[in-house]
Amino acid sequence: MKKVLMTLLFCSIILKMVGGEDKILPYPIHQKQLANGLNVVTVPFGSPGIAAFYIVMRVGSRDEVEAGKSGFAHFFEHMMFRGTTKYPKDKYDEVLKTIGASANANTSIDRTVYHMTGDATKMEKMFELEADRFMNLKYSMEDFKAEAGAVKGEYTKNSASPYEQLDEKVCDMAFEKHTYKHTTMGFFKDVVDMPNQYDYSLSFFKRFYRPENATIVVVGDVKHEDIEALSAKYFGNWQKGAVQANIPTEPEQTTTKYTHVQVPNFPPFLSLNYKGAAFDDKKMDMATLDVLSSILFSDKSDLYNQLVVKEQKVYGINAGQENSRDAYLFNISVSLKDAKDLQYVKDVVTAALEKAKTTPVDAKVLADEKSHLKYGFAMHIDSPDAIAEGLSSFIWITGDPESLNRYYALYDKVTAEDIMRMAKKYFINGSLTIGTIADGAEVGVK
């Protein structure tokens, strides 16, 4: 049955595009902004009795501008489940069970997303629960310290991974002033000091957890009029007052940088990180980089065939840049079999990038990759959660769910000339930060 539904979905998308519409999401997006600045997005979807309820907060590690205070966006992902006077943690969890719902959250550089999926007929209770904790979160000094300890434990667990260690060092090395310099977890010294920052935590919540920074996204067996009415009823009294962080401007990088993690008996690893583009759904940069990375680094690429299949020097290769509000890193990651090949592999990869600057890609290859990117996404949006997640990933950047449709429409416009132009613009040695993992203290990659 699911296969039939997915086939019908795919056909409906094709028909829409043939009919002159270029929207990748074949469902209407209803938007309404409340007087307090809260944006409400509803997408009715044929999922009888089921709905996904997301709250997208445009607050991430990017907003952590005060020295010594990194990690608090991620901290509140945890703290928001501590409860309120009306719904303490145990009662919150109990009510979720009674309405057949599950809830979770995640944080990244540009956002924190809270999501809940459950019985669409219990939507009012979901709104009551979420409005209460977003407007009335309450925690004691003891609760704060306990959660700060949990965050430190998560940091320690994550940092046991050499890949996480390298990611942290690469960000710290690649950025001089911008808050992308620290990862979502924050700097370790700040995480260690977090238990002493109770008063600051209250200030952080008061500043950033405001309706201007929030978008409610509901997808499923619902009517937009009902969702908008519930939003006004339960979130209408949420007081405005968000303070936007003053993000430092990152200076231009002009020289290649290098960082290394020494790990005995661990597969050697190469990470090439070029300063990439800031997301913009009206410019060709990010969409073109998506197409370029798919052509150059997929398992159908010449590079993959050479390094993985024929020469068997590497286990795998991946590349791309996550969409971000400000210019982030275009990453190329390669897992190798032997550290002695690190320089050789780096040279082969950079040679492929140089070739991309002057050699037009084959017309059929270009058309196939654009189709793959578009319809790969289209076939994935087959549930309320998948649709809500897809919309959220654009809302946390631009604030507008229609950005999803505008962005996917750009793929059709990408040309071979665009690819050469973007390769020249972004893949330059001066903007490169090289990260490596190997047995030795130094591996000499240049």
ZAZA-21971 format. One record per residue (C-alpha): x, z, y; residue in one letter. Coordinates in steps of 0.2 Angstrom, whole numbers. Layout:
// ZAZA-21971
<rec xx="X" zz="Z" yy="Y" type="A"/>
...
//
This chain:
// ZAZA-21971
<rec xx="0" zz="0" yy="0" type="M"/>
<rec xx="14" zz="4" yy="12" type="K"/>
<rec xx="22" zz="-12" yy="9" type="K"/>
<rec xx="6" zz="-21" yy="13" type="V"/>
<rec xx="4" zz="-11" yy="29" type="L"/>
<rec xx="22" zz="-15" yy="34" type="M"/>
<rec xx="19" zz="-34" yy="31" type="T"/>
<rec xx="4" zz="-34" yy="41" type="L"/>
<rec xx="13" zz="-25" yy="55" type="L"/>
<rec xx="27" zz="-37" yy="55" type="F"/>
<rec xx="15" zz="-52" yy="55" type="C"/>
<rec xx="6" zz="-44" yy="70" type="S"/>
<rec xx="22" zz="-43" yy="80" type="I"/>
<rec xx="26" zz="-61" yy="76" type="I"/>
<rec xx="9" zz="-66" yy="82" type="L"/>
<rec xx="11" zz="-57" yy="98" type="K"/>
<rec xx="28" zz="-65" yy="102" type="M"/>
<rec xx="22" zz="-82" yy="97" type="V"/>
<rec xx="7" zz="-79" yy="109" type="G"/>
<rec xx="18" zz="-77" yy="123" type="G"/>
<rec xx="20" zz="-58" yy="124" type="E"/>
<rec xx="38" zz="-51" yy="122" type="D"/>
<rec xx="33" zz="-33" yy="118" type="K"/>
<rec xx="42" zz="-26" yy="103" type="I"/>
<rec xx="29" zz="-12" yy="101" type="L"/>
<rec xx="12" zz="-20" yy="96" type="P"/>
<rec xx="2" zz="-5" yy="102" type="Y"/>
<rec xx="-4" zz="-1" yy="120" type="P"/>
<rec xx="6" zz="13" yy="129" type="I"/>
<rec xx="-5" zz="24" yy="140" type="H"/>
<rec xx="3" zz="33" yy="153" type="Q"/>
<rec xx="-3" zz="46" yy="166" type="K"/>
<rec xx="7" zz="57" yy="177" type="Q"/>
<rec xx="0" zz="74" yy="182" type="L"/>
<rec xx="1" zz="81" yy="199" type="A"/>
<rec xx="15" zz="92" yy="194" type="N"/>
<rec xx="26" zz="78" yy="189" type="G"/>
<rec xx="23" zz="79" yy="170" type="L"/>
<rec xx="22" zz="62" yy="162" type="N"/>
<rec xx="9" zz="60" yy="148" type="V"/>
<rec xx="11" zz="46" yy="135" type="V"/>
<rec xx="-1" zz="41" yy="122" type="T"/>
<rec xx="0" zz="28" yy="109" type="V"/>
<rec xx="-16" zz="27" yy="97" type="P"/>
<rec xx="-10" zz="22" yy="80" type="F"/>
<rec xx="-19" zz="19" yy="63" type="G"/>
<rec xx="-13" zz="35" yy="54" type="S"/>
<rec xx="-30" zz="43" yy="49" type="P"/>
<rec xx="-29" zz="62" yy="52" type="G"/>
<rec xx="-11" zz="62" yy="57" type="I"/>
<rec xx="-2" zz="63" yy="74" type="A"/>
<rec xx="16" zz="66" yy="81" type="A"/>
<rec xx="17" zz="77" yy="96" type="F"/>
<rec xx="34" zz="76" yy="106" type="Y"/>
<rec xx="40" zz="84" yy="121" type="I"/>
<rec xx="55" zz="75" yy="129" type="V"/>
<rec xx="65" zz="85" yy="141" type="M"/>
<rec xx="78" zz="75" yy="151" type="R"/>
<rec xx="90" zz="90" yy="150" type="V"/>
<rec xx="106" zz="88" yy="139" type="G"/>
<rec xx="124" zz="92" yy="140" type="S"/>
<rec xx="126" zz="80" yy="154" type="R"/>
<rec xx="117" zz="92" yy="165" type="D"/>
<rec xx="130" zz="106" yy="162" type="E"/>
<rec xx="140" zz="105" yy="178" type="V"/>
<rec xx="145" zz="123" yy="181" type="E"/>
<rec xx="163" zz="127" yy="175" type="A"/>
<rec xx="162" zz="139" yy="160" type="G"/>
<rec xx="144" zz="135" yy="156" type="K"/>
<rec xx="144" zz="121" yy="144" type="S"/>
<rec xx="133" zz="122" yy="128" type="G"/>
<rec xx="117" zz="129" yy="136" type="F"/>
<rec xx="106" zz="113" yy="134" type="A"/>
<rec xx="109" zz="115" yy="115" type="H"/>
<rec xx="107" zz="134" yy="116" type="F"/>
<rec xx="89" zz="132" yy="122" type="F"/>
<rec xx="85" zz="120" yy="108" type="E"/>
<rec xx="87" zz="136" yy="98" type="H"/>
<rec xx="80" zz="149" yy="110" type="M"/>
<rec xx="64" zz="139" yy="112" type="M"/>
<rec xx="59" zz="145" yy="95" type="F"/>
<rec xx="61" zz="163" yy="99" type="R"/>
<rec xx="43" zz="165" yy="105" type="G"/>
<rec xx="33" zz="172" yy="119" type="T"/>
<rec xx="22" zz="188" yy="122" type="T"/>
<rec xx="7" zz="178" yy="115" type="K"/>
<rec xx="15" zz="169" yy="101" type="Y"/>
<rec xx="30" zz="179" yy="95" type="P"/>
<rec xx="41" zz="169" yy="83" type="K"/>
<rec xx="33" zz="175" yy="67" type="D"/>
<rec xx="15" zz="171" yy="74" type="K"/>
<rec xx="21" zz="154" yy="80" type="Y"/>
<rec xx="27" zz="150" yy="63" type="D"/>
<rec xx="11" zz="156" yy="55" type="E"/>
<rec xx="0" zz="146" yy="66" type="V"/>
<rec xx="9" zz="131" yy="62" type="L"/>
<rec xx="6" zz="133" yy="44" type="K"/>
<rec xx="-12" zz="136" yy="47" type="T"/>
<rec xx="-14" zz="119" yy="56" type="I"/>
<rec xx="-3" zz="110" yy="44" type="G"/>
<rec xx="10" zz="106" yy="56" type="A"/>
<rec xx="29" zz="106" yy="56" type="S"/>
<rec xx="40" zz="108" yy="71" type="A"/>
<rec xx="59" zz="105" yy="75" type="N"/>
<rec xx="70" zz="100" yy="90" type="A"/>
<rec xx="87" zz="92" yy="93" type="N"/>
<rec xx="99" zz="90" yy="108" type="T"/>
<rec xx="111" zz="77" yy="114" type="S"/>
<rec xx="121" zz="72" yy="129" type="I"/>
<rec xx="106" zz="66" yy="139" type="D"/>
<rec xx="91" zz="76" yy="132" type="R"/>
<rec xx="82" zz="89" yy="122" type="T"/>
<rec xx="68" zz="83" yy="111" type="V"/>
<rec xx="55" zz="95" yy="103" type="Y"/>
<rec xx="44" zz="87" yy="90" type="H"/>
<rec xx="29" zz="92" yy="80" type="M"/>
<rec xx="18" zz="82" yy="67" type="T"/>
<rec xx="2" zz="88" yy="59" type="G"/>
<rec xx="-17" zz="87" yy="58" type="D"/>
<rec xx="-23" zz="76" yy="73" type="A"/>
<rec xx="-39" zz="86" yy="73" type="T"/>
<rec xx="-29" zz="102" yy="78" type="K"/>
<rec xx="-21" zz="94" yy="93" type="M"/>
<rec xx="-28" zz="107" yy="105" type="E"/>
<rec xx="-19" zz="121" yy="96" type="K"/>
<rec xx="-3" zz="111" yy="96" type="M"/>
<rec xx="-5" zz="110" yy="115" type="F"/>
<rec xx="-9" zz="128" yy="117" type="E"/>
<rec xx="7" zz="133" yy="107" type="L"/>
<rec xx="19" zz="121" yy="116" type="E"/>
<rec xx="12" zz="125" yy="133" type="A"/>
<rec xx="14" zz="143" yy="130" type="D"/>
<rec xx="32" zz="143" yy="125" type="R"/>
<rec xx="37" zz="130" yy="138" type="F"/>
<rec xx="29" zz="140" yy="152" type="M"/>
<rec xx="31" zz="158" yy="146" type="N"/>
<rec xx="47" zz="158" yy="135" type="L"/>
<rec xx="53" zz="176" yy="134" type="K"/>
<rec xx="68" zz="184" yy="126" type="Y"/>
<rec xx="77" zz="200" yy="127" type="S"/>
<rec xx="96" zz="203" yy="129" type="M"/>
<rec xx="97" zz="207" yy="111" type="E"/>
<rec xx="88" zz="191" yy="106" type="D"/>
<rec xx="99" zz="181" yy="118" type="F"/>
<rec xx="115" zz="188" yy="110" type="K"/>
<rec xx="109" zz="185" yy="92" type="A"/>
<rec xx="105" zz="167" yy="96" type="E"/>
<rec xx="122" zz="165" yy="105" type="A"/>
<rec xx="130" zz="171" yy="89" type="G"/>
<rec xx="120" zz="158" yy="79" type="A"/>
<rec xx="126" zz="145" yy="91" type="V"/>
<rec xx="144" zz="150" yy="89" type="K"/>
<rec xx="142" zz="150" yy="70" type="G"/>
<rec xx="135" zz="132" yy="71" type="E"/>
<rec xx="150" zz="127" yy="82" type="Y"/>
<rec xx="162" zz="134" yy="69" type="T"/>
<rec xx="153" zz="126" yy="55" type="K"/>
<rec xx="153" zz="109" yy="63" type="N"/>
<rec xx="171" zz="110" yy="69" type="S"/>
<rec xx="177" zz="112" yy="51" type="A"/>
<rec xx="174" zz="93" yy="50" type="S"/>
<rec xx="190" zz="83" yy="56" type="P"/>
<rec xx="178" zz="70" yy="62" type="Y"/>
<rec xx="169" zz="83" yy="74" type="E"/>
<rec xx="186" zz="89" yy="79" type="Q"/>
<rec xx="192" zz="71" yy="84" type="L"/>
<rec xx="175" zz="68" yy="93" type="D"/>
<rec xx="178" zz="83" yy="104" type="E"/>
<rec xx="196" zz="79" yy="108" type="K"/>
<rec xx="191" zz="60" yy="112" type="V"/>
<rec xx="178" zz="65" yy="124" type="C"/>
<rec xx="189" zz="78" yy="132" type="D"/>
<rec xx="203" zz="65" yy="134" type="M"/>
<rec xx="192" zz="50" yy="139" type="A"/>
<rec xx="183" zz="58" yy="153" type="F"/>
<rec xx="191" zz="67" yy="168" type="E"/>
<rec xx="177" zz="73" yy="178" type="K"/>
<rec xx="160" zz="68" yy="171" type="H"/>
<rec xx="151" zz="80" yy="160" type="T"/>
<rec xx="152" zz="69" yy="145" type="Y"/>
<rec xx="169" zz="77" yy="144" type="K"/>
<rec xx="161" zz="90" yy="133" type="H"/>
<rec xx="151" zz="87" yy="118" type="T"/>
<rec xx="133" zz="93" yy="116" type="T"/>
<rec xx="140" zz="109" yy="108" type="M"/>
<rec xx="150" zz="113" yy="123" type="G"/>
<rec xx="168" zz="119" yy="125" type="F"/>
<rec xx="173" zz="132" yy="112" type="F"/>
<rec xx="179" zz="145" yy="126" type="K"/>
<rec xx="161" zz="143" yy="134" type="D"/>
<rec xx="152" zz="146" yy="117" type="V"/>
<rec xx="163" zz="161" yy="114" type="V"/>
<rec xx="158" zz="168" yy="131" type="D"/>
<rec xx="140" zz="163" yy="130" type="M"/>
<rec xx="134" zz="181" yy="124" type="P"/>
<rec xx="139" zz="187" yy="141" type="N"/>
<rec xx="129" zz="174" yy="151" type="Q"/>
<rec xx="111" zz="181" yy="149" type="Y"/>
<rec xx="107" zz="180" yy="167" type="D"/>
<rec xx="114" zz="162" yy="168" type="Y"/>
<rec xx="103" zz="158" yy="154" type="S"/>
<rec xx="87" zz="163" yy="163" type="L"/>
<rec xx="93" zz="153" yy="178" type="S"/>
<rec xx="96" zz="137" yy="167" type="F"/>
<rec xx="79" zz="138" yy="160" type="F"/>
<rec xx="71" zz="141" yy="177" type="K"/>
<rec xx="80" zz="126" yy="184" type="R"/>
<rec xx="78" zz="113" yy="171" type="F"/>
<rec xx="63" zz="117" yy="160" type="Y"/>
<rec xx="51" zz="110" yy="173" type="R"/>
<rec xx="37" zz="97" yy="172" type="P"/>
<rec xx="47" zz="84" yy="182" type="E"/>
<rec xx="60" zz="83" yy="168" type="N"/>
<rec xx="47" zz="82" yy="154" type="A"/>
<rec xx="37" zz="69" yy="145" type="T"/>
<rec xx="23" zz="73" yy="132" type="I"/>
<rec xx="22" zz="59" yy="119" type="V"/>
<rec xx="8" zz="59" yy="107" type="V"/>
<rec xx="6" zz="45" yy="94" type="V"/>
<rec xx="-7" zz="44" yy="80" type="G"/>
<rec xx="-25" zz="46" yy="77" type="D"/>
<rec xx="-30" zz="51" yy="95" type="V"/>
<rec xx="-38" zz="44" yy="110" type="K"/>
<rec xx="-28" zz="44" yy="126" type="H"/>
<rec xx="-42" zz="51" yy="136" type="E"/>
<rec xx="-42" zz="67" yy="125" type="D"/>
<rec xx="-23" zz="69" yy="126" type="I"/>
<rec xx="-23" zz="67" yy="145" type="E"/>
<rec xx="-37" zz="80" yy="146" type="A"/>
<rec xx="-27" zz="92" yy="135" type="L"/>
<rec xx="-11" zz="90" yy="145" type="S"/>
<rec xx="-20" zz="94" yy="161" type="A"/>
<rec xx="-29" zz="109" yy="153" type="K"/>
<rec xx="-13" zz="117" yy="146" type="Y"/>
<rec xx="1" zz="110" yy="156" type="F"/>
<rec xx="-7" zz="107" yy="173" type="G"/>
<rec xx="-2" zz="124" yy="179" type="N"/>
<rec xx="16" zz="122" yy="175" type="W"/>
<rec xx="25" zz="124" yy="191" type="Q"/>
<rec xx="36" zz="111" yy="199" type="K"/>
<rec xx="53" zz="115" yy="205" type="G"/>
<rec xx="66" zz="106" yy="194" type="A"/>
<rec xx="84" zz="105" yy="202" type="V"/>
<rec xx="93" zz="89" yy="197" type="Q"/>
<rec xx="111" zz="92" yy="192" type="A"/>
<rec xx="124" zz="84" yy="203" type="N"/>
<rec xx="134" zz="74" yy="190" type="I"/>
<rec xx="152" zz="71" yy="195" type="P"/>
<rec xx="157" zz="53" yy="197" type="T"/>
<rec xx="170" zz="48" yy="184" type="E"/>
<rec xx="185" zz="39" yy="191" type="P"/>
<rec xx="191" zz="22" yy="184" type="E"/>
<rec xx="202" zz="24" yy="168" type="Q"/>
<rec xx="217" zz="13" yy="171" type="T"/>
<rec xx="229" zz="18" yy="156" type="T"/>
<rec xx="227" zz="19" yy="137" type="T"/>
<rec xx="225" zz="37" yy="131" type="K"/>
<rec xx="229" zz="45" yy="114" type="Y"/>
<rec xx="223" zz="60" yy="104" type="T"/>
<rec xx="226" zz="65" yy="86" type="H"/>
<rec xx="220" zz="77" yy="73" type="V"/>
<rec xx="232" zz="82" yy="59" type="Q"/>
<rec xx="223" zz="85" yy="43" type="V"/>
<rec xx="233" zz="86" yy="26" type="P"/>
<rec xx="225" zz="77" yy="12" type="N"/>
<rec xx="212" zz="69" yy="22" type="F"/>
<rec xx="208" zz="50" yy="23" type="P"/>
<rec xx="216" zz="42" yy="38" type="P"/>
<rec xx="204" zz="38" yy="52" type="F"/>
<rec xx="205" zz="27" yy="68" type="L"/>
<rec xx="194" zz="29" yy="83" type="S"/>
<rec xx="195" zz="16" yy="97" type="L"/>
<rec xx="184" zz="21" yy="112" type="N"/>
<rec xx="182" zz="9" yy="127" type="Y"/>
<rec xx="173" zz="15" yy="142" type="K"/>
<rec xx="156" zz="6" yy="140" type="G"/>
<rec xx="140" zz="3" yy="150" type="A"/>
<rec xx="127" zz="14" yy="157" type="A"/>
<rec xx="110" zz="10" yy="151" type="F"/>
<rec xx="99" zz="-2" yy="161" type="D"/>
<rec xx="84" zz="-11" yy="154" type="D"/>
<rec xx="86" zz="-24" yy="168" type="K"/>
<rec xx="104" zz="-29" yy="165" type="K"/>
<rec xx="112" zz="-38" yy="151" type="M"/>
<rec xx="126" zz="-27" yy="147" type="D"/>
<rec xx="120" zz="-15" yy="134" type="M"/>
<rec xx="109" zz="-28" yy="125" type="A"/>
<rec xx="124" zz="-39" yy="124" type="T"/>
<rec xx="136" zz="-26" yy="118" type="L"/>
<rec xx="123" zz="-22" yy="104" type="D"/>
<rec xx="123" zz="-40" yy="99" type="V"/>
<rec xx="142" zz="-41" yy="100" type="L"/>
<rec xx="145" zz="-26" yy="89" type="S"/>
<rec xx="133" zz="-32" yy="76" type="S"/>
<rec xx="142" zz="-49" yy="75" type="I"/>
<rec xx="160" zz="-42" yy="75" type="L"/>
<rec xx="158" zz="-27" yy="65" type="F"/>
<rec xx="143" zz="-28" yy="52" type="S"/>
<rec xx="147" zz="-30" yy="34" type="D"/>
<rec xx="144" zz="-49" yy="36" type="K"/>
<rec xx="158" zz="-51" yy="49" type="S"/>
<rec xx="174" zz="-59" yy="47" type="D"/>
<rec xx="183" zz="-43" yy="52" type="L"/>
<rec xx="174" zz="-34" yy="38" type="Y"/>
<rec xx="178" zz="-48" yy="25" type="N"/>
<rec xx="196" zz="-47" yy="30" type="Q"/>
<rec xx="199" zz="-28" yy="30" type="L"/>
<rec xx="187" zz="-22" yy="18" type="V"/>
<rec xx="184" zz="-36" yy="5" type="V"/>
<rec xx="200" zz="-46" yy="5" type="K"/>
<rec xx="214" zz="-34" yy="10" type="E"/>
<rec xx="205" zz="-18" yy="5" type="Q"/>
<rec xx="215" zz="-8" yy="17" type="K"/>
<rec xx="199" zz="1" yy="24" type="V"/>
<rec xx="184" zz="9" yy="17" type="Y"/>
<rec xx="172" zz="4" yy="31" type="G"/>
<rec xx="171" zz="0" yy="49" type="I"/>
<rec xx="157" zz="4" yy="62" type="N"/>
<rec xx="155" zz="0" yy="80" type="A"/>
<rec xx="143" zz="2" yy="94" type="G"/>
<rec xx="138" zz="13" yy="109" type="Q"/>
<rec xx="123" zz="24" yy="110" type="E"/>
<rec xx="112" zz="22" yy="125" type="N"/>
<rec xx="116" zz="34" yy="139" type="S"/>
<rec xx="111" zz="38" yy="157" type="R"/>
<rec xx="129" zz="35" yy="163" type="D"/>
<rec xx="143" zz="25" yy="156" type="A"/>
<rec xx="148" zz="32" yy="139" type="Y"/>
<rec xx="160" zz="26" yy="126" type="L"/>
<rec xx="159" zz="11" yy="115" type="F"/>
<rec xx="166" zz="17" yy="99" type="N"/>
<rec xx="174" zz="8" yy="84" type="I"/>
<rec xx="178" zz="19" yy="69" type="S"/>
<rec xx="188" zz="14" yy="54" type="V"/>
<rec xx="191" zz="24" yy="38" type="S"/>
<rec xx="207" zz="19" yy="30" type="L"/>
<rec xx="215" zz="21" yy="13" type="K"/>
<rec xx="233" zz="23" yy="19" type="D"/>
<rec xx="240" zz="30" yy="36" type="A"/>
<rec xx="254" zz="17" yy="36" type="K"/>
<rec xx="241" zz="4" yy="40" type="D"/>
<rec xx="234" zz="12" yy="56" type="L"/>
<rec xx="243" zz="1" yy="68" type="Q"/>
<rec xx="240" zz="-15" yy="58" type="Y"/>
<rec xx="221" zz="-11" yy="57" type="V"/>
<rec xx="221" zz="-7" yy="76" type="K"/>
<rec xx="230" zz="-24" yy="80" type="D"/>
<rec xx="218" zz="-34" yy="69" type="V"/>
<rec xx="202" zz="-26" yy="77" type="V"/>
<rec xx="209" zz="-28" yy="95" type="T"/>
<rec xx="214" zz="-46" yy="91" type="A"/>
<rec xx="195" zz="-49" yy="86" type="A"/>
<rec xx="190" zz="-42" yy="102" type="L"/>
<rec xx="202" zz="-53" yy="112" type="E"/>
<rec xx="195" zz="-68" yy="102" type="K"/>
<rec xx="178" zz="-63" yy="107" type="A"/>
<rec xx="183" zz="-65" yy="125" type="K"/>
<rec xx="186" zz="-84" yy="124" type="T"/>
<rec xx="178" zz="-90" yy="108" type="T"/>
<rec xx="159" zz="-94" yy="109" type="P"/>
<rec xx="150" zz="-87" yy="94" type="V"/>
<rec xx="141" zz="-99" yy="82" type="D"/>
<rec xx="123" zz="-102" yy="88" type="A"/>
<rec xx="115" zz="-99" yy="71" type="K"/>
<rec xx="125" zz="-82" yy="69" type="V"/>
<rec xx="119" zz="-77" yy="87" type="L"/>
<rec xx="101" zz="-81" yy="83" type="A"/>
<rec xx="102" zz="-72" yy="66" type="D"/>
<rec xx="109" zz="-56" yy="74" type="E"/>
<rec xx="97" zz="-56" yy="88" type="K"/>
<rec xx="83" zz="-58" yy="76" type="S"/>
<rec xx="90" zz="-44" yy="65" type="H"/>
<rec xx="91" zz="-32" yy="79" type="L"/>
<rec xx="74" zz="-35" yy="85" type="K"/>
<rec xx="64" zz="-36" yy="69" type="Y"/>
<rec xx="75" zz="-22" yy="60" type="G"/>
<rec xx="67" zz="-11" yy="73" type="F"/>
<rec xx="50" zz="-18" yy="72" type="A"/>
<rec xx="49" zz="-15" yy="53" type="M"/>
<rec xx="55" zz="3" yy="56" type="H"/>
<rec xx="40" zz="8" yy="67" type="I"/>
<rec xx="28" zz="11" yy="53" type="D"/>
<rec xx="23" zz="29" yy="56" type="S"/>
<rec xx="18" zz="41" yy="71" type="P"/>
<rec xx="35" zz="50" yy="70" type="D"/>
<rec xx="45" zz="33" yy="70" type="A"/>
<rec xx="35" zz="27" yy="85" type="I"/>
<rec xx="37" zz="43" yy="95" type="A"/>
<rec xx="55" zz="44" yy="91" type="E"/>
<rec xx="58" zz="26" yy="96" type="G"/>
<rec xx="49" zz="29" yy="113" type="L"/>
<rec xx="58" zz="45" yy="116" type="S"/>
<rec xx="75" zz="37" yy="114" type="S"/>
<rec xx="71" zz="27" yy="130" type="F"/>
<rec xx="61" zz="40" yy="139" type="I"/>
<rec xx="75" zz="52" yy="140" type="W"/>
<rec xx="86" zz="39" yy="148" type="I"/>
<rec xx="74" zz="30" yy="160" type="T"/>
<rec xx="58" zz="42" yy="160" type="G"/>
<rec xx="48" zz="26" yy="156" type="D"/>
<rec xx="42" zz="22" yy="138" type="P"/>
<rec xx="39" zz="4" yy="143" type="E"/>
<rec xx="58" zz="3" yy="144" type="S"/>
<rec xx="58" zz="1" yy="125" type="L"/>
<rec xx="49" zz="-16" yy="127" type="N"/>
<rec xx="59" zz="-22" yy="142" type="R"/>
<rec xx="75" zz="-18" yy="133" type="Y"/>
<rec xx="71" zz="-27" yy="116" type="Y"/>
<rec xx="65" zz="-42" yy="127" type="A"/>
<rec xx="83" zz="-43" yy="133" type="L"/>
<rec xx="90" zz="-48" yy="116" type="Y"/>
<rec xx="81" zz="-65" yy="117" type="D"/>
<rec xx="91" zz="-69" yy="133" type="K"/>
<rec xx="108" zz="-65" yy="126" type="V"/>
<rec xx="119" zz="-80" yy="126" type="T"/>
<rec xx="137" zz="-84" yy="119" type="A"/>
<rec xx="143" zz="-84" yy="137" type="E"/>
<rec xx="136" zz="-67" yy="140" type="D"/>
<rec xx="146" zz="-60" yy="125" type="I"/>
<rec xx="162" zz="-68" yy="131" type="M"/>
<rec xx="159" zz="-60" yy="148" type="R"/>
<rec xx="155" zz="-43" yy="142" type="M"/>
<rec xx="170" zz="-43" yy="130" type="A"/>
<rec xx="181" zz="-47" yy="145" type="K"/>
<rec xx="172" zz="-34" yy="156" type="K"/>
<rec xx="173" zz="-19" yy="144" type="Y"/>
<rec xx="187" zz="-22" yy="131" type="F"/>
<rec xx="202" zz="-19" yy="141" type="I"/>
<rec xx="217" zz="-8" yy="137" type="N"/>
<rec xx="216" zz="2" yy="153" type="G"/>
<rec xx="199" zz="9" yy="147" type="S"/>
<rec xx="204" zz="13" yy="130" type="L"/>
<rec xx="205" zz="30" yy="122" type="T"/>
<rec xx="213" zz="30" yy="104" type="I"/>
<rec xx="209" zz="44" yy="92" type="G"/>
<rec xx="217" zz="46" yy="75" type="T"/>
<rec xx="216" zz="58" yy="60" type="I"/>
<rec xx="231" zz="58" yy="48" type="A"/>
<rec xx="243" zz="70" yy="38" type="D"/>
<rec xx="257" zz="68" yy="51" type="G"/>
<rec xx="258" zz="76" yy="68" type="A"/>
<rec xx="260" zz="59" yy="76" type="E"/>
<rec xx="256" zz="42" yy="69" type="V"/>
<rec xx="262" zz="31" yy="83" type="G"/>
<rec xx="247" zz="20" yy="86" type="V"/>
<rec xx="249" zz="10" yy="102" type="K"/>
//
